[in-house]
Protein backbone atom coordinates (compact mmCIF):
# COMPACT_ATOMS: atom_id res chain seq x y z
CA UNK A 1 0.00 0.00 0.00
CA UNK A 2 1.45 3.37 -1.06
CA UNK A 3 1.05 6.22 1.39
CA UNK A 4 1.74 9.94 1.29
CA UNK A 5 2.73 12.35 3.99
CA UNK A 6 0.49 15.40 4.19
CA UNK A 7 -0.84 18.11 6.47
CA UNK A 8 -4.55 18.85 6.64
CA UNK A 9 -5.21 22.43 7.72
CA UNK A 10 -8.59 22.89 9.39
CA UNK A 11 -10.33 26.13 10.35
CA UNK A 12 -13.27 25.83 12.74
CA UNK A 13 -15.48 28.91 12.65
CA UNK A 14 -18.55 27.30 14.29
CA UNK A 15 -18.43 24.96 17.27
CA UNK A 16 -21.61 23.04 16.42
CA UNK A 17 -19.84 20.30 14.45
CA UNK A 18 -16.69 19.85 16.54
CA UNK A 19 -17.92 16.49 17.89
CA UNK A 20 -18.38 15.23 14.32
CA UNK A 21 -14.94 16.57 13.36
CA UNK A 22 -13.37 14.67 16.25
CA UNK A 23 -15.28 11.52 15.25
CA UNK A 24 -13.96 11.75 11.67
CA UNK A 25 -10.40 12.26 12.89
CA UNK A 26 -10.67 9.34 15.31
CA UNK A 27 -11.75 7.08 12.43
CA UNK A 28 -8.31 7.69 10.88
CA UNK A 29 -6.28 7.44 14.10
CA UNK A 30 -4.00 4.76 12.64
CA UNK A 31 -2.74 7.19 9.99
CA UNK A 32 -2.46 10.36 12.07
CA UNK A 33 1.10 11.25 13.05
CA UNK A 34 0.02 14.16 15.24
CA UNK A 35 -2.29 17.11 15.52
CA UNK A 36 -2.04 20.62 16.90
CA UNK A 37 -4.91 22.92 17.72
CA UNK A 38 -4.67 26.63 18.35
CA UNK A 39 -7.66 28.50 19.76
CA UNK A 40 -7.70 32.05 18.42
CA UNK A 41 -10.09 33.49 20.97
CA UNK A 42 -9.88 37.05 19.69
CA UNK A 43 -11.34 35.97 16.33
CA UNK A 44 -13.46 33.13 17.78
CA UNK A 45 -11.93 30.47 15.52
CA UNK A 46 -9.83 27.37 16.09
CA UNK A 47 -6.93 26.46 13.82
CA UNK A 48 -5.99 22.79 13.61
CA UNK A 49 -3.21 21.06 11.69
CA UNK A 50 -3.20 17.30 11.29
CA UNK A 51 -0.04 15.52 10.10
CA UNK A 52 -0.99 12.27 8.36
CA UNK A 53 0.72 9.39 6.54
CA UNK A 54 -1.99 7.52 4.63
CA UNK A 55 -3.10 6.40 1.18
CA UNK A 56 -4.00 9.42 -0.93
CA UNK A 57 -7.64 8.36 -1.25
CA UNK A 58 -7.97 8.17 2.56
CA UNK A 59 -6.52 11.68 2.93
CA UNK A 60 -8.78 13.08 0.22
CA UNK A 61 -11.87 11.39 1.67
CA UNK A 62 -11.12 12.65 5.19
CA UNK A 63 -10.54 16.21 4.01
CA UNK A 64 -13.71 16.12 1.91
CA UNK A 65 -15.83 14.89 4.81
CA UNK A 66 -14.37 17.55 7.10
CA UNK A 67 -14.94 20.27 4.50
CA UNK A 68 -18.62 19.35 4.22
CA UNK A 69 -19.19 20.08 7.90
CA UNK A 70 -20.96 23.41 8.41
CA UNK A 71 -18.63 26.10 9.73
CA UNK A 72 -15.47 24.02 9.15
CA UNK A 73 -13.06 24.18 6.21
CA UNK A 74 -10.13 21.93 5.32
CA UNK A 75 -7.23 22.03 2.87
CA UNK A 76 -4.49 19.48 2.16
CA UNK A 77 -0.81 20.16 1.60
CA UNK A 78 0.99 17.06 0.29
CA UNK A 79 4.69 16.36 0.63
CA UNK A 80 6.59 14.64 -2.17
CA UNK A 81 7.22 11.67 0.13
CA UNK A 82 5.56 8.47 -1.07
CA UNK A 83 6.27 5.24 0.76
CA UNK A 84 5.15 1.62 0.99
CA UNK A 85 3.55 0.33 4.16
PDB file of N, CA, C and O in Angstrom:
ATOM      1  N   UNK A   1       0.838  -1.173   0.000  1.00  0.00           N
ATOM      2  CA  UNK A   1       0.000   0.000   0.000  1.00  0.00           C
ATOM      3  C   UNK A   1       0.890   1.247   0.000  1.00  0.00           C
ATOM      4  O   UNK A   1       1.739   1.412   0.877  1.00  0.00           O
ATOM      5  N   UNK A   2       0.688   2.120  -0.993  1.00  0.00           N
ATOM      6  CA  UNK A   2       1.451   3.368  -1.062  1.00  0.00           C
ATOM      7  C   UNK A   2       0.768   4.423  -0.211  1.00  0.00           C
ATOM      8  O   UNK A   2      -0.452   4.582  -0.247  1.00  0.00           O
ATOM      9  N   UNK A   3       1.584   5.143   0.558  1.00  0.00           N
ATOM     10  CA  UNK A   3       1.055   6.219   1.393  1.00  0.00           C
ATOM     11  C   UNK A   3       1.785   7.519   1.082  1.00  0.00           C
ATOM     12  O   UNK A   3       2.888   7.524   0.533  1.00  0.00           O
ATOM     13  N   UNK A   4       1.135   8.621   1.449  1.00  0.00           N
ATOM     14  CA  UNK A   4       1.742   9.938   1.289  1.00  0.00           C
ATOM     15  C   UNK A   4       1.703  10.661   2.614  1.00  0.00           C
ATOM     16  O   UNK A   4       0.807  10.454   3.432  1.00  0.00           O
ATOM     17  N   UNK A   5       2.684  11.508   2.807  1.00  0.00           N
ATOM     18  CA  UNK A   5       2.727  12.353   3.993  1.00  0.00           C
ATOM     19  C   UNK A   5       2.088  13.684   3.612  1.00  0.00           C
ATOM     20  O   UNK A   5       2.403  14.269   2.576  1.00  0.00           O
ATOM     21  N   UNK A   6       1.184  14.149   4.472  1.00  0.00           N
ATOM     22  CA  UNK A   6       0.486  15.398   4.191  1.00  0.00           C
ATOM     23  C   UNK A   6       0.111  16.089   5.499  1.00  0.00           C
ATOM     24  O   UNK A   6       0.181  15.510   6.582  1.00  0.00           O
ATOM     25  N   UNK A   7      -0.286  17.343   5.353  1.00  0.00           N
ATOM     26  CA  UNK A   7      -0.841  18.106   6.474  1.00  0.00           C
ATOM     27  C   UNK A   7      -2.220  18.591   6.043  1.00  0.00           C
ATOM     28  O   UNK A   7      -2.380  19.188   4.978  1.00  0.00           O
ATOM     29  N   UNK A   8      -3.209  18.324   6.885  1.00  0.00           N
ATOM     30  CA  UNK A   8      -4.551  18.847   6.643  1.00  0.00           C
ATOM     31  C   UNK A   8      -4.722  20.055   7.557  1.00  0.00           C
ATOM     32  O   UNK A   8      -4.629  19.939   8.779  1.00  0.00           O
ATOM     33  N   UNK A   9      -4.971  21.206   6.959  1.00  0.00           N
ATOM     34  CA  UNK A   9      -5.210  22.434   7.721  1.00  0.00           C
ATOM     35  C   UNK A   9      -6.711  22.608   7.862  1.00  0.00           C
ATOM     36  O   UNK A   9      -7.448  22.572   6.877  1.00  0.00           O
ATOM     37  N   UNK A  10      -7.156  22.797   9.095  1.00  0.00           N
ATOM     38  CA  UNK A  10      -8.586  22.892   9.386  1.00  0.00           C
ATOM     39  C   UNK A  10      -8.858  24.204  10.111  1.00  0.00           C
ATOM     40  O   UNK A  10      -8.151  24.560  11.053  1.00  0.00           O
ATOM     41  N   UNK A  11      -9.885  24.916   9.665  1.00  0.00           N
ATOM     42  CA  UNK A  11     -10.335  26.126  10.346  1.00  0.00           C
ATOM     43  C   UNK A  11     -11.757  25.887  10.824  1.00  0.00           C
ATOM     44  O   UNK A  11     -12.654  25.596  10.034  1.00  0.00           O
ATOM     45  N   UNK A  12     -11.947  26.016  12.135  1.00  0.00           N
ATOM     46  CA  UNK A  12     -13.266  25.825  12.744  1.00  0.00           C
ATOM     47  C   UNK A  12     -13.814  27.201  13.103  1.00  0.00           C
ATOM     48  O   UNK A  12     -13.301  27.872  13.999  1.00  0.00           O
ATOM     49  N   UNK A  13     -14.854  27.609  12.398  1.00  0.00           N
ATOM     50  CA  UNK A  13     -15.479  28.910  12.650  1.00  0.00           C
ATOM     51  C   UNK A  13     -16.758  28.773  13.466  1.00  0.00           C
ATOM     52  O   UNK A  13     -17.231  29.755  14.039  1.00  0.00           O
ATOM     53  N   UNK A  14     -17.324  27.564  13.526  1.00  0.00           N
ATOM     54  CA  UNK A  14     -18.547  27.301  14.293  1.00  0.00           C
ATOM     55  C   UNK A  14     -18.336  26.031  15.102  1.00  0.00           C
ATOM     56  O   UNK A  14     -17.856  25.025  14.580  1.00  0.00           O
ATOM     57  N   UNK A  15     -18.691  26.080  16.360  1.00  0.00           N
ATOM     58  CA  UNK A  15     -18.428  24.963  17.273  1.00  0.00           C
ATOM     59  C   UNK A  15     -19.434  23.816  17.147  1.00  0.00           C
ATOM     60  O   UNK A  15     -19.210  22.746  17.711  1.00  0.00           O
ATOM     61  N   UNK A  16     -20.524  24.015  16.429  1.00  0.00           N
ATOM     62  CA  UNK A  16     -21.612  23.044  16.421  1.00  0.00           C
ATOM     63  C   UNK A  16     -21.243  21.669  15.866  1.00  0.00           C
ATOM     64  O   UNK A  16     -21.901  20.683  16.196  1.00  0.00           O
ATOM     65  N   UNK A  17     -20.216  21.582  15.040  1.00  0.00           N
ATOM     66  CA  UNK A  17     -19.838  20.299  14.446  1.00  0.00           C
ATOM     67  C   UNK A  17     -18.491  19.774  14.919  1.00  0.00           C
ATOM     68  O   UNK A  17     -17.910  18.902  14.274  1.00  0.00           O
ATOM     69  N   UNK A  18     -17.991  20.286  16.024  1.00  0.00           N
ATOM     70  CA  UNK A  18     -16.691  19.847  16.536  1.00  0.00           C
ATOM     71  C   UNK A  18     -16.718  18.374  16.938  1.00  0.00           C
ATOM     72  O   UNK A  18     -15.735  17.663  16.730  1.00  0.00           O
ATOM     73  N   UNK A  19     -17.815  17.910  17.504  1.00  0.00           N
ATOM     74  CA  UNK A  19     -17.915  16.495  17.888  1.00  0.00           C
ATOM     75  C   UNK A  19     -17.812  15.603  16.655  1.00  0.00           C
ATOM     76  O   UNK A  19     -17.152  14.564  16.694  1.00  0.00           O
ATOM     77  N   UNK A  20     -18.453  15.997  15.571  1.00  0.00           N
ATOM     78  CA  UNK A  20     -18.381  15.232  14.323  1.00  0.00           C
ATOM     79  C   UNK A  20     -16.973  15.290  13.733  1.00  0.00           C
ATOM     80  O   UNK A  20     -16.482  14.292  13.204  1.00  0.00           O
ATOM     81  N   UNK A  21     -16.328  16.438  13.819  1.00  0.00           N
ATOM     82  CA  UNK A  21     -14.943  16.570  13.364  1.00  0.00           C
ATOM     83  C   UNK A  21     -14.046  15.600  14.127  1.00  0.00           C
ATOM     84  O   UNK A  21     -13.251  14.879  13.524  1.00  0.00           O
ATOM     85  N   UNK A  22     -14.174  15.581  15.435  1.00  0.00           N
ATOM     86  CA  UNK A  22     -13.365  14.670  16.249  1.00  0.00           C
ATOM     87  C   UNK A  22     -13.662  13.211  15.925  1.00  0.00           C
ATOM     88  O   UNK A  22     -12.758  12.375  15.945  1.00  0.00           O
ATOM     89  N   UNK A  23     -14.931  12.897  15.624  1.00  0.00           N
ATOM     90  CA  UNK A  23     -15.280  11.524  15.251  1.00  0.00           C
ATOM     91  C   UNK A  23     -14.591  11.133  13.937  1.00  0.00           C
ATOM     92  O   UNK A  23     -14.053  10.032  13.820  1.00  0.00           O
ATOM     93  N   UNK A  24     -14.608  12.033  12.957  1.00  0.00           N
ATOM     94  CA  UNK A  24     -13.961  11.754  11.671  1.00  0.00           C
ATOM     95  C   UNK A  24     -12.460  11.550  11.848  1.00  0.00           C
ATOM     96  O   UNK A  24     -11.878  10.637  11.263  1.00  0.00           O
ATOM     97  N   UNK A  25     -11.843  12.398  12.653  1.00  0.00           N
ATOM     98  CA  UNK A  25     -10.401  12.260  12.892  1.00  0.00           C
ATOM     99  C   UNK A  25     -10.091  10.956  13.619  1.00  0.00           C
ATOM    100  O   UNK A  25      -9.090  10.305  13.322  1.00  0.00           O
ATOM    101  N   UNK A  26     -10.937  10.573  14.564  1.00  0.00           N
ATOM    102  CA  UNK A  26     -10.666   9.341  15.308  1.00  0.00           C
ATOM    103  C   UNK A  26     -10.824   8.106  14.430  1.00  0.00           C
ATOM    104  O   UNK A  26     -10.217   7.073  14.713  1.00  0.00           O
ATOM    105  N   UNK A  27     -11.622   8.190  13.377  1.00  0.00           N
ATOM    106  CA  UNK A  27     -11.749   7.076  12.434  1.00  0.00           C
ATOM    107  C   UNK A  27     -10.434   6.805  11.705  1.00  0.00           C
ATOM    108  O   UNK A  27     -10.197   5.687  11.246  1.00  0.00           O
ATOM    109  N   UNK A  28      -9.584   7.815  11.598  1.00  0.00           N
ATOM    110  CA  UNK A  28      -8.308   7.691  10.884  1.00  0.00           C
ATOM    111  C   UNK A  28      -7.117   7.701  11.829  1.00  0.00           C
ATOM    112  O   UNK A  28      -6.002   8.025  11.419  1.00  0.00           O
ATOM    113  N   UNK A  29      -7.343   7.350  13.094  1.00  0.00           N
ATOM    114  CA  UNK A  29      -6.280   7.440  14.104  1.00  0.00           C
ATOM    115  C   UNK A  29      -5.021   6.680  13.707  1.00  0.00           C
ATOM    116  O   UNK A  29      -3.917   7.099  14.054  1.00  0.00           O
ATOM    117  N   UNK A  30      -5.165   5.576  12.989  1.00  0.00           N
ATOM    118  CA  UNK A  30      -4.000   4.759  12.640  1.00  0.00           C
ATOM    119  C   UNK A  30      -3.059   5.453  11.671  1.00  0.00           C
ATOM    120  O   UNK A  30      -1.894   5.073  11.562  1.00  0.00           O
ATOM    121  N   UNK A  31      -3.548   6.464  10.968  1.00  0.00           N
ATOM    122  CA  UNK A  31      -2.741   7.188   9.993  1.00  0.00           C
ATOM    123  C   UNK A  31      -2.212   8.514  10.523  1.00  0.00           C
ATOM    124  O   UNK A  31      -1.262   9.067   9.967  1.00  0.00           O
ATOM    125  N   UNK A  32      -2.813   9.030  11.588  1.00  0.00           N
ATOM    126  CA  UNK A  32      -2.458  10.359  12.070  1.00  0.00           C
ATOM    127  C   UNK A  32      -1.142  10.321  12.844  1.00  0.00           C
ATOM    128  O   UNK A  32      -0.991   9.572  13.809  1.00  0.00           O
ATOM    129  N   UNK A  33      -0.205  11.136  12.404  1.00  0.00           N
ATOM    130  CA  UNK A  33       1.098  11.251  13.055  1.00  0.00           C
ATOM    131  C   UNK A  33       0.975  12.143  14.279  1.00  0.00           C
ATOM    132  O   UNK A  33       1.546  11.853  15.330  1.00  0.00           O
ATOM    133  N   UNK A  34       0.225  13.233  14.136  1.00  0.00           N
ATOM    134  CA  UNK A  34       0.021  14.156  15.238  1.00  0.00           C
ATOM    135  C   UNK A  34      -0.922  15.269  14.823  1.00  0.00           C
ATOM    136  O   UNK A  34      -1.184  15.475  13.638  1.00  0.00           O
ATOM    137  N   UNK A  35      -1.424  15.977  15.813  1.00  0.00           N
ATOM    138  CA  UNK A  35      -2.288  17.110  15.516  1.00  0.00           C
ATOM    139  C   UNK A  35      -2.030  18.229  16.511  1.00  0.00           C
ATOM    140  O   UNK A  35      -1.650  17.991  17.657  1.00  0.00           O
ATOM    141  N   UNK A  36      -2.244  19.455  16.048  1.00  0.00           N
ATOM    142  CA  UNK A  36      -2.045  20.616  16.903  1.00  0.00           C
ATOM    143  C   UNK A  36      -3.232  21.551  16.701  1.00  0.00           C
ATOM    144  O   UNK A  36      -3.608  21.862  15.571  1.00  0.00           O
ATOM    145  N   UNK A  37      -3.804  21.986  17.793  1.00  0.00           N
ATOM    146  CA  UNK A  37      -4.910  22.919  17.722  1.00  0.00           C
ATOM    147  C   UNK A  37      -4.546  24.219  18.415  1.00  0.00           C
ATOM    148  O   UNK A  37      -3.925  24.224  19.478  1.00  0.00           O
ATOM    149  N   UNK A  38      -4.941  25.316  17.796  1.00  0.00           N
ATOM    150  CA  UNK A  38      -4.668  26.634  18.352  1.00  0.00           C
ATOM    151  C   UNK A  38      -5.983  27.398  18.435  1.00  0.00           C
ATOM    152  O   UNK A  38      -6.567  27.741  17.407  1.00  0.00           O
ATOM    153  N   UNK A  39      -6.452  27.667  19.648  1.00  0.00           N
ATOM    154  CA  UNK A  39      -7.660  28.504  19.758  1.00  0.00           C
ATOM    155  C   UNK A  39      -7.289  29.971  19.581  1.00  0.00           C
ATOM    156  O   UNK A  39      -6.429  30.488  20.294  1.00  0.00           O
ATOM    157  N   UNK A  40      -7.923  30.626  18.649  1.00  0.00           N
ATOM    158  CA  UNK A  40      -7.699  32.051  18.419  1.00  0.00           C
ATOM    159  C   UNK A  40      -8.933  32.771  18.961  1.00  0.00           C
ATOM    160  O   UNK A  40      -9.855  33.119  18.224  1.00  0.00           O
ATOM    161  N   UNK A  41      -8.914  32.978  20.263  1.00  0.00           N
ATOM    162  CA  UNK A  41     -10.086  33.489  20.975  1.00  0.00           C
ATOM    163  C   UNK A  41     -10.521  34.869  20.487  1.00  0.00           C
ATOM    164  O   UNK A  41     -11.714  35.164  20.422  1.00  0.00           O
ATOM    165  N   UNK A  42      -9.570  35.691  20.153  1.00  0.00           N
ATOM    166  CA  UNK A  42      -9.879  37.050  19.694  1.00  0.00           C
ATOM    167  C   UNK A  42     -10.780  37.041  18.458  1.00  0.00           C
ATOM    168  O   UNK A  42     -11.665  37.886  18.317  1.00  0.00           O
ATOM    169  N   UNK A  43     -10.545  36.081  17.570  1.00  0.00           N
ATOM    170  CA  UNK A  43     -11.337  35.974  16.333  1.00  0.00           C
ATOM    171  C   UNK A  43     -12.420  34.897  16.426  1.00  0.00           C
ATOM    172  O   UNK A  43     -13.195  34.717  15.488  1.00  0.00           O
ATOM    173  N   UNK A  44     -12.475  34.188  17.544  1.00  0.00           N
ATOM    174  CA  UNK A  44     -13.460  33.130  17.782  1.00  0.00           C
ATOM    175  C   UNK A  44     -13.391  32.018  16.739  1.00  0.00           C
ATOM    176  O   UNK A  44     -14.414  31.548  16.240  1.00  0.00           O
ATOM    177  N   UNK A  45     -12.153  31.605  16.417  1.00  0.00           N
ATOM    178  CA  UNK A  45     -11.930  30.467  15.525  1.00  0.00           C
ATOM    179  C   UNK A  45     -10.888  29.557  16.150  1.00  0.00           C
ATOM    180  O   UNK A  45     -10.124  29.971  17.022  1.00  0.00           O
ATOM    181  N   UNK A  46     -10.867  28.324  15.696  1.00  0.00           N
ATOM    182  CA  UNK A  46      -9.834  27.367  16.091  1.00  0.00           C
ATOM    183  C   UNK A  46      -9.101  26.926  14.843  1.00  0.00           C
ATOM    184  O   UNK A  46      -9.719  26.633  13.820  1.00  0.00           O
ATOM    185  N   UNK A  47      -7.785  26.878  14.929  1.00  0.00           N
ATOM    186  CA  UNK A  47      -6.929  26.459  13.821  1.00  0.00           C
ATOM    187  C   UNK A  47      -6.319  25.116  14.198  1.00  0.00           C
ATOM    188  O   UNK A  47      -5.718  24.975  15.263  1.00  0.00           O
ATOM    189  N   UNK A  48      -6.476  24.134  13.323  1.00  0.00           N
ATOM    190  CA  UNK A  48      -5.992  22.786  13.613  1.00  0.00           C
ATOM    191  C   UNK A  48      -5.147  22.311  12.441  1.00  0.00           C
ATOM    192  O   UNK A  48      -5.537  22.474  11.285  1.00  0.00           O
ATOM    193  N   UNK A  49      -3.992  21.724  12.735  1.00  0.00           N
ATOM    194  CA  UNK A  49      -3.208  21.065  11.693  1.00  0.00           C
ATOM    195  C   UNK A  49      -3.055  19.604  12.074  1.00  0.00           C
ATOM    196  O   UNK A  49      -2.754  19.265  13.218  1.00  0.00           O
ATOM    197  N   UNK A  50      -3.272  18.748  11.082  1.00  0.00           N
ATOM    198  CA  UNK A  50      -3.196  17.300  11.295  1.00  0.00           C
ATOM    199  C   UNK A  50      -2.136  16.743  10.349  1.00  0.00           C
ATOM    200  O   UNK A  50      -2.285  16.825   9.130  1.00  0.00           O
ATOM    201  N   UNK A  51      -1.072  16.181  10.905  1.00  0.00           N
ATOM    202  CA  UNK A  51      -0.042  15.517  10.102  1.00  0.00           C
ATOM    203  C   UNK A  51      -0.479  14.070   9.915  1.00  0.00           C
ATOM    204  O   UNK A  51      -0.837  13.398  10.882  1.00  0.00           O
ATOM    205  N   UNK A  52      -0.450  13.589   8.679  1.00  0.00           N
ATOM    206  CA  UNK A  52      -0.990  12.274   8.364  1.00  0.00           C
ATOM    207  C   UNK A  52      -0.098  11.560   7.355  1.00  0.00           C
ATOM    208  O   UNK A  52       0.482  12.193   6.472  1.00  0.00           O
ATOM    209  N   UNK A  53       0.006  10.253   7.487  1.00  0.00           N
ATOM    210  CA  UNK A  53       0.716   9.391   6.535  1.00  0.00           C
ATOM    211  C   UNK A  53      -0.263   8.291   6.163  1.00  0.00           C
ATOM    212  O   UNK A  53      -0.437   7.331   6.914  1.00  0.00           O
ATOM    213  N   UNK A  54      -0.903   8.425   5.006  1.00  0.00           N
ATOM    214  CA  UNK A  54      -1.990   7.525   4.631  1.00  0.00           C
ATOM    215  C   UNK A  54      -2.078   7.415   3.113  1.00  0.00           C
ATOM    216  O   UNK A  54      -1.467   8.206   2.395  1.00  0.00           O
ATOM    217  N   UNK A  55      -2.839   6.432   2.623  1.00  0.00           N
ATOM    218  CA  UNK A  55      -3.097   6.400   1.182  1.00  0.00           C
ATOM    219  C   UNK A  55      -3.788   7.694   0.748  1.00  0.00           C
ATOM    220  O   UNK A  55      -4.581   8.267   1.496  1.00  0.00           O
ATOM    221  N   UNK A  56      -3.484   8.139  -0.451  1.00  0.00           N
ATOM    222  CA  UNK A  56      -4.004   9.420  -0.927  1.00  0.00           C
ATOM    223  C   UNK A  56      -5.531   9.463  -0.915  1.00  0.00           C
ATOM    224  O   UNK A  56      -6.117  10.501  -0.608  1.00  0.00           O
ATOM    225  N   UNK A  57      -6.178   8.348  -1.244  1.00  0.00           N
ATOM    226  CA  UNK A  57      -7.639   8.357  -1.248  1.00  0.00           C
ATOM    227  C   UNK A  57      -8.212   8.520   0.156  1.00  0.00           C
ATOM    228  O   UNK A  57      -9.277   9.116   0.319  1.00  0.00           O
ATOM    229  N   UNK A  58      -7.526   8.003   1.170  1.00  0.00           N
ATOM    230  CA  UNK A  58      -7.974   8.168   2.564  1.00  0.00           C
ATOM    231  C   UNK A  58      -7.843   9.636   2.969  1.00  0.00           C
ATOM    232  O   UNK A  58      -8.741  10.184   3.608  1.00  0.00           O
ATOM    233  N   UNK A  59      -6.734  10.272   2.602  1.00  0.00           N
ATOM    234  CA  UNK A  59      -6.518  11.681   2.932  1.00  0.00           C
ATOM    235  C   UNK A  59      -7.567  12.555   2.247  1.00  0.00           C
ATOM    236  O   UNK A  59      -8.155  13.439   2.869  1.00  0.00           O
ATOM    237  N   UNK A  60      -7.793  12.298   0.969  1.00  0.00           N
ATOM    238  CA  UNK A  60      -8.781  13.081   0.223  1.00  0.00           C
ATOM    239  C   UNK A  60     -10.184  12.904   0.792  1.00  0.00           C
ATOM    240  O   UNK A  60     -10.930  13.873   0.933  1.00  0.00           O
ATOM    241  N   UNK A  61     -10.542  11.662   1.119  1.00  0.00           N
ATOM    242  CA  UNK A  61     -11.873  11.389   1.669  1.00  0.00           C
ATOM    243  C   UNK A  61     -12.055  12.083   3.015  1.00  0.00           C
ATOM    244  O   UNK A  61     -13.103  12.675   3.270  1.00  0.00           O
ATOM    245  N   UNK A  62     -11.042  12.014   3.876  1.00  0.00           N
ATOM    246  CA  UNK A  62     -11.124  12.645   5.189  1.00  0.00           C
ATOM    247  C   UNK A  62     -11.276  14.156   5.038  1.00  0.00           C
ATOM    248  O   UNK A  62     -12.139  14.755   5.680  1.00  0.00           O
ATOM    249  N   UNK A  63     -10.464  14.768   4.215  1.00  0.00           N
ATOM    250  CA  UNK A  63     -10.538  16.211   4.013  1.00  0.00           C
ATOM    251  C   UNK A  63     -11.893  16.610   3.432  1.00  0.00           C
ATOM    252  O   UNK A  63     -12.465  17.623   3.835  1.00  0.00           O
ATOM    253  N   UNK A  64     -12.402  15.831   2.501  1.00  0.00           N
ATOM    254  CA  UNK A  64     -13.707  16.121   1.910  1.00  0.00           C
ATOM    255  C   UNK A  64     -14.828  16.052   2.930  1.00  0.00           C
ATOM    256  O   UNK A  64     -15.708  16.913   2.952  1.00  0.00           O
ATOM    257  N   UNK A  65     -14.801  15.028   3.776  1.00  0.00           N
ATOM    258  CA  UNK A  65     -15.827  14.890   4.813  1.00  0.00           C
ATOM    259  C   UNK A  65     -15.760  16.045   5.803  1.00  0.00           C
ATOM    260  O   UNK A  65     -16.787  16.576   6.225  1.00  0.00           O
ATOM    261  N   UNK A  66     -14.538  16.426   6.170  1.00  0.00           N
ATOM    262  CA  UNK A  66     -14.372  17.548   7.098  1.00  0.00           C
ATOM    263  C   UNK A  66     -14.883  18.837   6.454  1.00  0.00           C
ATOM    264  O   UNK A  66     -15.578  19.620   7.102  1.00  0.00           O
ATOM    265  N   UNK A  67     -14.545  19.057   5.200  1.00  0.00           N
ATOM    266  CA  UNK A  67     -14.937  20.269   4.503  1.00  0.00           C
ATOM    267  C   UNK A  67     -16.432  20.412   4.298  1.00  0.00           C
ATOM    268  O   UNK A  67     -16.926  21.520   4.090  1.00  0.00           O
ATOM    269  N   UNK A  68     -17.164  19.296   4.356  1.00  0.00           N
ATOM    270  CA  UNK A  68     -18.618  19.352   4.219  1.00  0.00           C
ATOM    271  C   UNK A  68     -19.330  19.691   5.525  1.00  0.00           C
ATOM    272  O   UNK A  68     -20.537  19.932   5.532  1.00  0.00           O
ATOM    273  N   UNK A  69     -18.587  19.711   6.627  1.00  0.00           N
ATOM    274  CA  UNK A  69     -19.193  20.084   7.902  1.00  0.00           C
ATOM    275  C   UNK A  69     -19.441  21.591   7.913  1.00  0.00           C
ATOM    276  O   UNK A  69     -18.580  22.374   7.511  1.00  0.00           O
ATOM    277  N   UNK A  70     -20.602  21.981   8.367  1.00  0.00           N
ATOM    278  CA  UNK A  70     -20.959  23.410   8.406  1.00  0.00           C
ATOM    279  C   UNK A  70     -20.040  24.161   9.368  1.00  0.00           C
ATOM    280  O   UNK A  70     -19.846  23.744  10.509  1.00  0.00           O
ATOM    281  N   UNK A  71     -19.482  25.266   8.895  1.00  0.00           N
ATOM    282  CA  UNK A  71     -18.633  26.104   9.729  1.00  0.00           C
ATOM    283  C   UNK A  71     -17.209  25.610   9.876  1.00  0.00           C
ATOM    284  O   UNK A  71     -16.456  26.133  10.697  1.00  0.00           O
ATOM    285  N   UNK A  72     -16.817  24.586   9.074  1.00  0.00           N
ATOM    286  CA  UNK A  72     -15.469  24.017   9.149  1.00  0.00           C
ATOM    287  C   UNK A  72     -14.924  23.887   7.726  1.00  0.00           C
ATOM    288  O   UNK A  72     -15.615  23.392   6.836  1.00  0.00           O
ATOM    289  N   UNK A  73     -13.690  24.331   7.517  1.00  0.00           N
ATOM    290  CA  UNK A  73     -13.058  24.178   6.205  1.00  0.00           C
ATOM    291  C   UNK A  73     -11.751  23.418   6.355  1.00  0.00           C
ATOM    292  O   UNK A  73     -11.119  23.449   7.411  1.00  0.00           O
ATOM    293  N   UNK A  74     -11.351  22.732   5.285  1.00  0.00           N
ATOM    294  CA  UNK A  74     -10.127  21.927   5.319  1.00  0.00           C
ATOM    295  C   UNK A  74      -9.403  22.006   3.979  1.00  0.00           C
ATOM    296  O   UNK A  74     -10.027  22.036   2.918  1.00  0.00           O
ATOM    297  N   UNK A  75      -8.095  22.039   4.047  1.00  0.00           N
ATOM    298  CA  UNK A  75      -7.230  22.029   2.867  1.00  0.00           C
ATOM    299  C   UNK A  75      -6.072  21.079   3.119  1.00  0.00           C
ATOM    300  O   UNK A  75      -5.623  20.922   4.255  1.00  0.00           O
ATOM    301  N   UNK A  76      -5.593  20.448   2.059  1.00  0.00           N
ATOM    302  CA  UNK A  76      -4.492  19.482   2.160  1.00  0.00           C
ATOM    303  C   UNK A  76      -3.240  20.073   1.527  1.00  0.00           C
ATOM    304  O   UNK A  76      -3.304  20.725   0.485  1.00  0.00           O
ATOM    305  N   UNK A  77      -2.109  19.837   2.169  1.00  0.00           N
ATOM    306  CA  UNK A  77      -0.811  20.161   1.599  1.00  0.00           C
ATOM    307  C   UNK A  77       0.002  18.870   1.601  1.00  0.00           C
ATOM    308  O   UNK A  77       0.385  18.374   2.661  1.00  0.00           O
ATOM    309  N   UNK A  78       0.265  18.326   0.412  1.00  0.00           N
ATOM    310  CA  UNK A  78       0.994  17.064   0.287  1.00  0.00           C
ATOM    311  C   UNK A  78       2.497  17.292   0.209  1.00  0.00           C
ATOM    312  O   UNK A  78       2.963  18.264  -0.384  1.00  0.00           O
ATOM    313  N   UNK A  79       3.247  16.376   0.820  1.00  0.00           N
ATOM    314  CA  UNK A  79       4.692  16.360   0.626  1.00  0.00           C
ATOM    315  C   UNK A  79       4.976  15.516  -0.625  1.00  0.00           C
ATOM    316  O   UNK A  79       4.066  14.910  -1.191  1.00  0.00           O
ATOM    317  N   UNK A  80       6.206  15.483  -1.034  1.00  0.00           N
ATOM    318  CA  UNK A  80       6.589  14.638  -2.168  1.00  0.00           C
ATOM    319  C   UNK A  80       6.974  13.239  -1.705  1.00  0.00           C
ATOM    320  O   UNK A  80       7.393  12.414  -2.517  1.00  0.00           O
ATOM    321  N   UNK A  81       6.839  12.962  -0.417  1.00  0.00           N
ATOM    322  CA  UNK A  81       7.218  11.670   0.129  1.00  0.00           C
ATOM    323  C   UNK A  81       6.117  10.643  -0.113  1.00  0.00           C
ATOM    324  O   UNK A  81       4.987  10.801   0.350  1.00  0.00           O
ATOM    325  N   UNK A  82       6.464   9.595  -0.844  1.00  0.00           N
ATOM    326  CA  UNK A  82       5.557   8.474  -1.071  1.00  0.00           C
ATOM    327  C   UNK A  82       6.293   7.229  -0.584  1.00  0.00           C
ATOM    328  O   UNK A  82       7.449   7.001  -0.942  1.00  0.00           O
ATOM    329  N   UNK A  83       5.617   6.428   0.232  1.00  0.00           N
ATOM    330  CA  UNK A  83       6.272   5.243   0.759  1.00  0.00           C
ATOM    331  C   UNK A  83       5.345   4.043   0.717  1.00  0.00           C
ATOM    332  O   UNK A  83       4.142   4.178   0.493  1.00  0.00           O
ATOM    333  N   UNK A  84       5.910   2.880   0.931  1.00  0.00           N
ATOM    334  CA  UNK A  84       5.151   1.620   0.993  1.00  0.00           C
ATOM    335  C   UNK A  84       4.983   1.232   2.428  1.00  0.00           C
ATOM    336  O   UNK A  84       5.938   1.290   3.203  1.00  0.00           O
ATOM    337  N   UNK A  85       3.792   0.835   2.802  1.00  0.00           N
ATOM    338  CA  UNK A  85       3.550   0.329   4.159  1.00  0.00           C
ATOM    339  C   UNK A  85       3.142  -1.109   4.093  1.00  0.00           C
ATOM    340  O   UNK A  85       2.891  -1.728   5.127  1.00  0.00           O
TER     341      UNK A  85
END
